[in-house]
């Protein structure tokens, strides 16, 4: 089977090439890729090359296919997996696999570490690493793009599940956002922030009573309010507020006023900016949980935190990086039931747009930037 794919050879060295895939083994699956969305993680990998933890050291000799938010159709199934998968099934992949004996260790992942699997390709071989970890997930919903966007949604779902609160006098952590509580999503109208808003207002089992979403770009806030109107949230019991914190000299005061002076139960930081992190810390209420969601490029990123409040107000901080398998399954399930992630996408392209888009992603206006159809 011939495939066409965008492969990484080193720092900023992406090449669109056609080549033959080897015949699949009994513990592998041949699959068609229909759609893939470009992620900032791919930008980081392409710019860092072998300095990236997931990129193999021998990538110059054995290039890897990039792209990890993809969906498609199963073409051929190896004998070992014929009782579980069949040709014609639609699929998505959880790329954050944990496989100690894999080719590049525990951090191996499709879209970073493999020669024959990645989202920016026409056809791929799904290896045993993915299959043995149950990371190949079937999808029964409409279209393919929702399944491609299930991975970023799973990251948001994981963040919500990772938050926790405590009961005074006990040492039990109650995992999850506070039901009926006050939530803030800071720097929250980028692609992942939009995914978070979408999830929060459509969630059935628990939701905040107040959701404040901030940014300093009014056009982005206006676009978010068009996609996810405050009226829609209101109908579901959520007071949704879009706030431009760039128009005030004291954003903390403005945020606290909106919360009625009690602070927020759950605060999510969607930009790796010290000032935003410190702003989040300053608006935490009693037993408030700060989730640092944004993945920083700077390994020495630091910000101040009020430790008086840590001690006396029980404030605390968590960080999440990606979702787990259950988060991915939840994402696919709610997509199949009608949650539409189309609001994240502003550009559509094909394989010929991958290299330039990936290497210049921060400079391209929009949200999830490019959703790719590989054929």
BARO-408068 format. One record per residue (C-alpha): residue number from 1; chain; x, y, z. Coordinates in steps of 0.1 Angstrom, whole numbers, plus 5000, padded with zeros to 4 digits. Layout:
BEGIN
{n=NUM | chain=A | x=X | y=Y | z=Z}
...
END
This chain:
BEGIN
{n=1 | chain=A | x=5000 | y=5000 | z=5000}
{n=2 | chain=A | x=5014 | y=5034 | z=4990}
{n=3 | chain=A | x=5009 | y=5063 | z=5014}
{n=4 | chain=A | x=5015 | y=5100 | z=5012}
{n=5 | chain=A | x=5025 | y=5117 | z=5044}
{n=6 | chain=A | x=5042 | y=5146 | z=5060}
{n=7 | chain=A | x=5074 | y=5133 | z=5078}
{n=8 | chain=A | x=5097 | y=5150 | z=5103}
{n=9 | chain=A | x=5134 | y=5146 | z=5097}
{n=10 | chain=A | x=5147 | y=5171 | z=5123}
{n=11 | chain=A | x=5142 | y=5206 | z=5136}
{n=12 | chain=A | x=5118 | y=5225 | z=5112}
{n=13 | chain=A | x=5124 | y=5198 | z=5086}
{n=14 | chain=A | x=5090 | y=5186 | z=5074}
{n=15 | chain=A | x=5086 | y=5169 | z=5040}
{n=16 | chain=A | x=5056 | y=5158 | z=5021}
{n=17 | chain=A | x=5065 | y=5124 | z=5006}
{n=18 | chain=A | x=5049 | y=5093 | z=4990}
{n=19 | chain=A | x=5063 | y=5059 | z=5000}
{n=20 | chain=A | x=5054 | y=5022 | z=5004}
{n=21 | chain=A | x=5040 | y=5009 | z=5036}
{n=22 | chain=A | x=5052 | y=4974 | z=5045}
{n=23 | chain=A | x=5027 | y=4946 | z=5047}
{n=24 | chain=A | x=5009 | y=4945 | z=5080}
{n=25 | chain=A | x=5018 | y=4919 | z=5106}
{n=26 | chain=A | x=4993 | y=4897 | z=5124}
{n=27 | chain=A | x=4992 | y=4922 | z=5154}
{n=28 | chain=A | x=4988 | y=4953 | z=5132}
{n=29 | chain=A | x=4960 | y=4971 | z=5114}
{n=30 | chain=A | x=4960 | y=4990 | z=5081}
{n=31 | chain=A | x=4939 | y=5021 | z=5082}
{n=32 | chain=A | x=4928 | y=5051 | z=5060}
{n=33 | chain=A | x=4932 | y=5085 | z=5076}
{n=34 | chain=A | x=4903 | y=5109 | z=5066}
{n=35 | chain=A | x=4908 | y=5139 | z=5088}
{n=36 | chain=A | x=4934 | y=5153 | z=5112}
{n=37 | chain=A | x=4936 | y=5186 | z=5131}
{n=38 | chain=A | x=4969 | y=5205 | z=5137}
{n=39 | chain=A | x=4978 | y=5210 | z=5173}
{n=40 | chain=A | x=5003 | y=5233 | z=5191}
{n=41 | chain=A | x=5020 | y=5201 | z=5203}
{n=42 | chain=A | x=5029 | y=5193 | z=5167}
{n=43 | chain=A | x=5043 | y=5228 | z=5163}
{n=44 | chain=A | x=5065 | y=5222 | z=5194}
{n=45 | chain=A | x=5076 | y=5188 | z=5181}
{n=46 | chain=A | x=5084 | y=5201 | z=5147}
{n=47 | chain=A | x=5104 | y=5231 | z=5160}
{n=48 | chain=A | x=5123 | y=5211 | z=5187}
{n=49 | chain=A | x=5131 | y=5180 | z=5167}
{n=50 | chain=A | x=5151 | y=5155 | z=5187}
{n=51 | chain=A | x=5151 | y=5179 | z=5217}
{n=52 | chain=A | x=5114 | y=5169 | z=5221}
{n=53 | chain=A | x=5108 | y=5141 | z=5245}
{n=54 | chain=A | x=5086 | y=5121 | z=5222}
{n=55 | chain=A | x=5108 | y=5124 | z=5190}
{n=56 | chain=A | x=5133 | y=5096 | z=5185}
{n=57 | chain=A | x=5170 | y=5104 | z=5183}
{n=58 | chain=A | x=5173 | y=5086 | z=5149}
{n=59 | chain=A | x=5146 | y=5106 | z=5132}
{n=60 | chain=A | x=5170 | y=5119 | z=5105}
{n=61 | chain=A | x=5174 | y=5083 | z=5093}
{n=62 | chain=A | x=5140 | y=5070 | z=5102}
{n=63 | chain=A | x=5116 | y=5100 | z=5098}
{n=64 | chain=A | x=5083 | y=5100 | z=5117}
{n=65 | chain=A | x=5048 | y=5109 | z=5105}
{n=66 | chain=A | x=5034 | y=5139 | z=5123}
{n=67 | chain=A | x=4998 | y=5146 | z=5134}
{n=68 | chain=A | x=4980 | y=5130 | z=5164}
{n=69 | chain=A | x=4944 | y=5142 | z=5163}
{n=70 | chain=A | x=4930 | y=5120 | z=5135}
{n=71 | chain=A | x=4902 | y=5098 | z=5125}
{n=72 | chain=A | x=4895 | y=5075 | z=5096}
{n=73 | chain=A | x=4884 | y=5040 | z=5085}
{n=74 | chain=A | x=4899 | y=5006 | z=5091}
{n=75 | chain=A | x=4910 | y=4989 | z=5059}
{n=76 | chain=A | x=4926 | y=4956 | z=5069}
{n=77 | chain=A | x=4929 | y=4938 | z=5102}
{n=78 | chain=A | x=4957 | y=4915 | z=5113}
{n=79 | chain=A | x=4947 | y=4880 | z=5125}
{n=80 | chain=A | x=4952 | y=4888 | z=5162}
{n=81 | chain=A | x=4926 | y=4916 | z=5162}
{n=82 | chain=A | x=4899 | y=4902 | z=5139}
{n=83 | chain=A | x=4876 | y=4894 | z=5168}
{n=84 | chain=A | x=4876 | y=4930 | z=5179}
{n=85 | chain=A | x=4879 | y=4951 | z=5148}
{n=86 | chain=A | x=4867 | y=4948 | z=5112}
{n=87 | chain=A | x=4872 | y=4967 | z=5079}
{n=88 | chain=A | x=4849 | y=4996 | z=5074}
{n=89 | chain=A | x=4848 | y=5007 | z=5111}
{n=90 | chain=A | x=4854 | y=5043 | z=5118}
{n=91 | chain=A | x=4880 | y=5050 | z=5144}
{n=92 | chain=A | x=4899 | y=5076 | z=5165}
{n=93 | chain=A | x=4931 | y=5071 | z=5184}
{n=94 | chain=A | x=4942 | y=5081 | z=5219}
{n=95 | chain=A | x=4978 | y=5091 | z=5212}
{n=96 | chain=A | x=4991 | y=5093 | z=5247}
{n=97 | chain=A | x=5000 | y=5056 | z=5250}
{n=98 | chain=A | x=5020 | y=5042 | z=5279}
{n=99 | chain=A | x=5041 | y=5013 | z=5266}
{n=100 | chain=A | x=5073 | y=5005 | z=5285}
{n=101 | chain=A | x=5087 | y=4982 | z=5258}
{n=102 | chain=A | x=5078 | y=5004 | z=5229}
{n=103 | chain=A | x=5104 | y=5016 | z=5204}
{n=104 | chain=A | x=5111 | y=5048 | z=5222}
{n=105 | chain=A | x=5100 | y=5040 | z=5257}
{n=106 | chain=A | x=5071 | y=5053 | z=5278}
{n=107 | chain=A | x=5067 | y=5085 | z=5259}
{n=108 | chain=A | x=5062 | y=5070 | z=5225}
{n=109 | chain=A | x=5031 | y=5083 | z=5207}
{n=110 | chain=A | x=5015 | y=5083 | z=5172}
{n=111 | chain=A | x=5023 | y=5115 | z=5155}
{n=112 | chain=A | x=5057 | y=5119 | z=5172}
{n=113 | chain=A | x=5075 | y=5086 | z=5174}
{n=114 | chain=A | x=5065 | y=5062 | z=5146}
{n=115 | chain=A | x=5075 | y=5057 | z=5110}
{n=116 | chain=A | x=5042 | y=5044 | z=5098}
{n=117 | chain=A | x=5015 | y=5061 | z=5119}
{n=118 | chain=A | x=5005 | y=5097 | z=5122}
{n=119 | chain=A | x=4975 | y=5118 | z=5113}
{n=120 | chain=A | x=4991 | y=5137 | z=5084}
{n=121 | chain=A | x=4990 | y=5107 | z=5060}
{n=122 | chain=A | x=4966 | y=5090 | z=5036}
{n=123 | chain=A | x=4971 | y=5055 | z=5050}
{n=124 | chain=A | x=4989 | y=5043 | z=5081}
{n=125 | chain=A | x=4998 | y=5011 | z=5100}
{n=126 | chain=A | x=4984 | y=5010 | z=5135}
{n=127 | chain=A | x=5010 | y=4992 | z=5155}
{n=128 | chain=A | x=5006 | y=4967 | z=5184}
{n=129 | chain=A | x=5017 | y=4994 | z=5209}
{n=130 | chain=A | x=4984 | y=5012 | z=5202}
{n=131 | chain=A | x=4963 | y=4981 | z=5200}
{n=132 | chain=A | x=4976 | y=4964 | z=5231}
{n=133 | chain=A | x=4970 | y=4995 | z=5252}
{n=134 | chain=A | x=4934 | y=4997 | z=5238}
{n=135 | chain=A | x=4941 | y=5031 | z=5223}
{n=136 | chain=A | x=4923 | y=5024 | z=5190}
{n=137 | chain=A | x=4887 | y=5035 | z=5196}
{n=138 | chain=A | x=4858 | y=5029 | z=5173}
{n=139 | chain=A | x=4834 | y=5058 | z=5166}
{n=140 | chain=A | x=4798 | y=5056 | z=5155}
{n=141 | chain=A | x=4789 | y=5093 | z=5152}
{n=142 | chain=A | x=4783 | y=5114 | z=5121}
{n=143 | chain=A | x=4813 | y=5125 | z=5099}
{n=144 | chain=A | x=4849 | y=5122 | z=5108}
{n=145 | chain=A | x=4860 | y=5156 | z=5121}
{n=146 | chain=A | x=4843 | y=5152 | z=5155}
{n=147 | chain=A | x=4864 | y=5121 | z=5161}
{n=148 | chain=A | x=4896 | y=5140 | z=5151}
{n=149 | chain=A | x=4887 | y=5166 | z=5176}
{n=150 | chain=A | x=4879 | y=5141 | z=5203}
{n=151 | chain=A | x=4916 | y=5141 | z=5215}
{n=152 | chain=A | x=4917 | y=5179 | z=5223}
{n=153 | chain=A | x=4882 | y=5176 | z=5239}
{n=154 | chain=A | x=4895 | y=5147 | z=5260}
{n=155 | chain=A | x=4923 | y=5169 | z=5274}
{n=156 | chain=A | x=4896 | y=5194 | z=5286}
{n=157 | chain=A | x=4876 | y=5165 | z=5300}
{n=158 | chain=A | x=4906 | y=5153 | z=5319}
{n=159 | chain=A | x=4913 | y=5187 | z=5333}
{n=160 | chain=A | x=4878 | y=5190 | z=5347}
{n=161 | chain=A | x=4880 | y=5155 | z=5362}
{n=162 | chain=A | x=4914 | y=5163 | z=5377}
{n=163 | chain=A | x=4902 | y=5192 | z=5398}
{n=164 | chain=A | x=4894 | y=5184 | z=5434}
{n=165 | chain=A | x=4879 | y=5199 | z=5465}
{n=166 | chain=A | x=4882 | y=5189 | z=5502}
{n=167 | chain=A | x=4860 | y=5186 | z=5532}
{n=168 | chain=A | x=4872 | y=5206 | z=5563}
{n=169 | chain=A | x=4883 | y=5183 | z=5590}
{n=170 | chain=A | x=4889 | y=5153 | z=5567}
{n=171 | chain=A | x=4917 | y=5143 | z=5543}
{n=172 | chain=A | x=4894 | y=5131 | z=5515}
{n=173 | chain=A | x=4897 | y=5147 | z=5482}
{n=174 | chain=A | x=4865 | y=5150 | z=5462}
{n=175 | chain=A | x=4876 | y=5148 | z=5425}
{n=176 | chain=A | x=4859 | y=5170 | z=5400}
{n=177 | chain=A | x=4848 | y=5206 | z=5396}
{n=178 | chain=A | x=4823 | y=5219 | z=5422}
{n=179 | chain=A | x=4788 | y=5213 | z=5411}
{n=180 | chain=A | x=4769 | y=5246 | z=5412}
{n=181 | chain=A | x=4801 | y=5264 | z=5420}
{n=182 | chain=A | x=4818 | y=5294 | z=5404}
{n=183 | chain=A | x=4843 | y=5288 | z=5376}
{n=184 | chain=A | x=4867 | y=5310 | z=5356}
{n=185 | chain=A | x=4885 | y=5301 | z=5324}
{n=186 | chain=A | x=4913 | y=5326 | z=5320}
{n=187 | chain=A | x=4928 | y=5334 | z=5285}
{n=188 | chain=A | x=4899 | y=5311 | z=5275}
{n=189 | chain=A | x=4889 | y=5318 | z=5239}
{n=190 | chain=A | x=4917 | y=5300 | z=5221}
{n=191 | chain=A | x=4910 | y=5266 | z=5206}
{n=192 | chain=A | x=4912 | y=5246 | z=5239}
{n=193 | chain=A | x=4893 | y=5273 | z=5258}
{n=194 | chain=A | x=4865 | y=5270 | z=5233}
{n=195 | chain=A | x=4865 | y=5233 | z=5237}
{n=196 | chain=A | x=4862 | y=5238 | z=5275}
{n=197 | chain=A | x=4833 | y=5262 | z=5271}
{n=198 | chain=A | x=4815 | y=5238 | z=5248}
{n=199 | chain=A | x=4820 | y=5209 | z=5273}
{n=200 | chain=A | x=4810 | y=5229 | z=5304}
{n=201 | chain=A | x=4777 | y=5242 | z=5290}
{n=202 | chain=A | x=4767 | y=5209 | z=5274}
{n=203 | chain=A | x=4777 | y=5186 | z=5303}
{n=204 | chain=A | x=4748 | y=5167 | z=5319}
{n=205 | chain=A | x=4761 | y=5154 | z=5352}
{n=206 | chain=A | x=4775 | y=5186 | z=5368}
{n=207 | chain=A | x=4780 | y=5222 | z=5359}
{n=208 | chain=A | x=4790 | y=5255 | z=5375}
{n=209 | chain=A | x=4764 | y=5282 | z=5383}
{n=210 | chain=A | x=4788 | y=5309 | z=5371}
{n=211 | chain=A | x=4813 | y=5306 | z=5343}
{n=212 | chain=A | x=4835 | y=5337 | z=5335}
{n=213 | chain=A | x=4857 | y=5335 | z=5304}
{n=214 | chain=A | x=4884 | y=5361 | z=5300}
{n=215 | chain=A | x=4907 | y=5373 | z=5273}
{n=216 | chain=A | x=4924 | y=5405 | z=5262}
{n=217 | chain=A | x=4913 | y=5403 | z=5225}
{n=218 | chain=A | x=4878 | y=5416 | z=5220}
{n=219 | chain=A | x=4874 | y=5401 | z=5186}
{n=220 | chain=A | x=4882 | y=5366 | z=5199}
{n=221 | chain=A | x=4857 | y=5372 | z=5228}
{n=222 | chain=A | x=4830 | y=5383 | z=5203}
{n=223 | chain=A | x=4836 | y=5352 | z=5182}
{n=224 | chain=A | x=4833 | y=5330 | z=5212}
{n=225 | chain=A | x=4801 | y=5346 | z=5223}
{n=226 | chain=A | x=4787 | y=5340 | z=5188}
{n=227 | chain=A | x=4796 | y=5303 | z=5189}
{n=228 | chain=A | x=4785 | y=5297 | z=5225}
{n=229 | chain=A | x=4760 | y=5324 | z=5233}
{n=230 | chain=A | x=4752 | y=5334 | z=5269}
{n=231 | chain=A | x=4716 | y=5327 | z=5262}
{n=232 | chain=A | x=4723 | y=5290 | z=5255}
{n=233 | chain=A | x=4743 | y=5287 | z=5288}
{n=234 | chain=A | x=4715 | y=5305 | z=5306}
{n=235 | chain=A | x=4689 | y=5280 | z=5294}
{n=236 | chain=A | x=4711 | y=5253 | z=5309}
{n=237 | chain=A | x=4714 | y=5270 | z=5343}
{n=238 | chain=A | x=4748 | y=5287 | z=5338}
{n=239 | chain=A | x=4755 | y=5324 | z=5341}
{n=240 | chain=A | x=4781 | y=5327 | z=5313}
{n=241 | chain=A | x=4801 | y=5360 | z=5312}
{n=242 | chain=A | x=4827 | y=5370 | z=5286}
{n=243 | chain=A | x=4851 | y=5395 | z=5301}
{n=244 | chain=A | x=4879 | y=5416 | z=5285}
{n=245 | chain=A | x=4905 | y=5419 | z=5312}
{n=246 | chain=A | x=4927 | y=5440 | z=5290}
{n=247 | chain=A | x=4903 | y=5469 | z=5294}
{n=248 | chain=A | x=4908 | y=5473 | z=5332}
{n=249 | chain=A | x=4938 | y=5482 | z=5353}
{n=250 | chain=A | x=4926 | y=5458 | z=5380}
{n=251 | chain=A | x=4913 | y=5425 | z=5365}
{n=252 | chain=A | x=4914 | y=5407 | z=5398}
{n=253 | chain=A | x=4890 | y=5433 | z=5413}
{n=254 | chain=A | x=4866 | y=5430 | z=5383}
{n=255 | chain=A | x=4866 | y=5392 | z=5385}
{n=256 | chain=A | x=4861 | y=5392 | z=5423}
{n=257 | chain=A | x=4831 | y=5416 | z=5419}
{n=258 | chain=A | x=4815 | y=5392 | z=5394}
{n=259 | chain=A | x=4819 | y=5363 | z=5418}
{n=260 | chain=A | x=4802 | y=5384 | z=5446}
{n=261 | chain=A | x=4835 | y=5387 | z=5465}
{n=262 | chain=A | x=4837 | y=5350 | z=5475}
{n=263 | chain=A | x=4862 | y=5340 | z=5449}
{n=264 | chain=A | x=4861 | y=5311 | z=5425}
{n=265 | chain=A | x=4859 | y=5274 | z=5432}
{n=266 | chain=A | x=4876 | y=5263 | z=5399}
{n=267 | chain=A | x=4900 | y=5284 | z=5379}
{n=268 | chain=A | x=4915 | y=5272 | z=5347}
{n=269 | chain=A | x=4946 | y=5289 | z=5332}
{n=270 | chain=A | x=4948 | y=5285 | z=5294}
{n=271 | chain=A | x=4979 | y=5306 | z=5287}
{n=272 | chain=A | x=5014 | y=5300 | z=5301}
{n=273 | chain=A | x=5018 | y=5336 | z=5312}
{n=274 | chain=A | x=5030 | y=5344 | z=5348}
{n=275 | chain=A | x=5006 | y=5373 | z=5351}
{n=276 | chain=A | x=4976 | y=5351 | z=5342}
{n=277 | chain=A | x=4987 | y=5324 | z=5366}
{n=278 | chain=A | x=4990 | y=5350 | z=5394}
{n=279 | chain=A | x=4956 | y=5365 | z=5385}
{n=280 | chain=A | x=4941 | y=5330 | z=5388}
{n=281 | chain=A | x=4957 | y=5325 | z=5422}
{n=282 | chain=A | x=4944 | y=5358 | z=5434}
{n=283 | chain=A | x=4907 | y=5350 | z=5426}
{n=284 | chain=A | x=4906 | y=5316 | z=5442}
{n=285 | chain=A | x=4880 | y=5312 | z=5469}
{n=286 | chain=A | x=4881 | y=5290 | z=5500}
{n=287 | chain=A | x=4891 | y=5255 | z=5489}
{n=288 | chain=A | x=4896 | y=5269 | z=5454}
{n=289 | chain=A | x=4914 | y=5247 | z=5428}
{n=290 | chain=A | x=4937 | y=5263 | z=5402}
{n=291 | chain=A | x=4942 | y=5241 | z=5371}
{n=292 | chain=A | x=4973 | y=5251 | z=5351}
{n=293 | chain=A | x=4961 | y=5237 | z=5317}
{n=294 | chain=A | x=4984 | y=5256 | z=5293}
{n=295 | chain=A | x=5015 | y=5236 | z=5282}
{n=296 | chain=A | x=5046 | y=5259 | z=5285}
{n=297 | chain=A | x=5076 | y=5258 | z=5262}
{n=298 | chain=A | x=5097 | y=5275 | z=5288}
{n=299 | chain=A | x=5110 | y=5248 | z=5313}
{n=300 | chain=A | x=5117 | y=5275 | z=5338}
{n=301 | chain=A | x=5083 | y=5291 | z=5338}
{n=302 | chain=A | x=5076 | y=5305 | z=5373}
{n=303 | chain=A | x=5049 | y=5326 | z=5389}
{n=304 | chain=A | x=5041 | y=5338 | z=5424}
{n=305 | chain=A | x=5015 | y=5321 | z=5446}
{n=306 | chain=A | x=4999 | y=5332 | z=5478}
{n=307 | chain=A | x=5009 | y=5306 | z=5504}
{n=308 | chain=A | x=4990 | y=5323 | z=5532}
{n=309 | chain=A | x=4959 | y=5312 | z=5513}
{n=310 | chain=A | x=4973 | y=5278 | z=5507}
{n=311 | chain=A | x=4976 | y=5274 | z=5545}
{n=312 | chain=A | x=4944 | y=5291 | z=5557}
{n=313 | chain=A | x=4921 | y=5291 | z=5527}
{n=314 | chain=A | x=4930 | y=5255 | z=5515}
{n=315 | chain=A | x=4937 | y=5268 | z=5480}
{n=316 | chain=A | x=4955 | y=5243 | z=5458}
{n=317 | chain=A | x=4969 | y=5237 | z=5423}
{n=318 | chain=A | x=4968 | y=5209 | z=5398}
{n=319 | chain=A | x=4982 | y=5205 | z=5363}
{n=320 | chain=A | x=4970 | y=5182 | z=5335}
{n=321 | chain=A | x=4987 | y=5173 | z=5303}
{n=322 | chain=A | x=4963 | y=5154 | z=5280}
{n=323 | chain=A | x=4934 | y=5131 | z=5288}
{n=324 | chain=A | x=4934 | y=5094 | z=5296}
{n=325 | chain=A | x=4916 | y=5066 | z=5279}
{n=326 | chain=A | x=4883 | y=5072 | z=5298}
{n=327 | chain=A | x=4884 | y=5108 | z=5289}
{n=328 | chain=A | x=4888 | y=5099 | z=5252}
{n=329 | chain=A | x=4859 | y=5075 | z=5254}
{n=330 | chain=A | x=4838 | y=5101 | z=5270}
{n=331 | chain=A | x=4847 | y=5126 | z=5243}
{n=332 | chain=A | x=4837 | y=5102 | z=5215}
{n=333 | chain=A | x=4805 | y=5092 | z=5233}
{n=334 | chain=A | x=4793 | y=5128 | z=5237}
{n=335 | chain=A | x=4803 | y=5136 | z=5201}
{n=336 | chain=A | x=4783 | y=5106 | z=5189}
{n=337 | chain=A | x=4753 | y=5120 | z=5208}
{n=338 | chain=A | x=4754 | y=5154 | z=5191}
{n=339 | chain=A | x=4781 | y=5176 | z=5207}
{n=340 | chain=A | x=4795 | y=5195 | z=5178}
{n=341 | chain=A | x=4831 | y=5208 | z=5180}
{n=342 | chain=A | x=4830 | y=5227 | z=5147}
{n=343 | chain=A | x=4833 | y=5260 | z=5165}
{n=344 | chain=A | x=4870 | y=5252 | z=5171}
{n=345 | chain=A | x=4878 | y=5251 | z=5134}
{n=346 | chain=A | x=4886 | y=5282 | z=5113}
{n=347 | chain=A | x=4907 | y=5268 | z=5084}
{n=348 | chain=A | x=4903 | y=5238 | z=5062}
{n=349 | chain=A | x=4932 | y=5223 | z=5042}
{n=350 | chain=A | x=4949 | y=5193 | z=5027}
{n=351 | chain=A | x=4983 | y=5175 | z=5031}
{n=352 | chain=A | x=5000 | y=5202 | z=5011}
{n=353 | chain=A | x=4992 | y=5228 | z=5038}
{n=354 | chain=A | x=5006 | y=5207 | z=5067}
{n=355 | chain=A | x=5042 | y=5217 | z=5068}
{n=356 | chain=A | x=5038 | y=5254 | z=5064}
{n=357 | chain=A | x=5009 | y=5255 | z=5088}
{n=358 | chain=A | x=5026 | y=5234 | z=5115}
{n=359 | chain=A | x=5058 | y=5254 | z=5115}
{n=360 | chain=A | x=5039 | y=5288 | z=5116}
{n=361 | chain=A | x=5009 | y=5279 | z=5138}
{n=362 | chain=A | x=5012 | y=5307 | z=5164}
{n=363 | chain=A | x=5012 | y=5333 | z=5136}
{n=364 | chain=A | x=4981 | y=5320 | z=5119}
{n=365 | chain=A | x=4949 | y=5337 | z=5132}
{n=366 | chain=A | x=4920 | y=5316 | z=5143}
{n=367 | chain=A | x=4912 | y=5289 | z=5168}
{n=368 | chain=A | x=4919 | y=5253 | z=5160}
{n=369 | chain=A | x=4935 | y=5267 | z=5129}
{n=370 | chain=A | x=4935 | y=5240 | z=5103}
{n=371 | chain=A | x=4914 | y=5209 | z=5100}
{n=372 | chain=A | x=4929 | y=5186 | z=5074}
{n=373 | chain=A | x=4914 | y=5162 | z=5050}
{n=374 | chain=A | x=4943 | y=5141 | z=5039}
{n=375 | chain=A | x=4928 | y=5128 | z=5006}
END
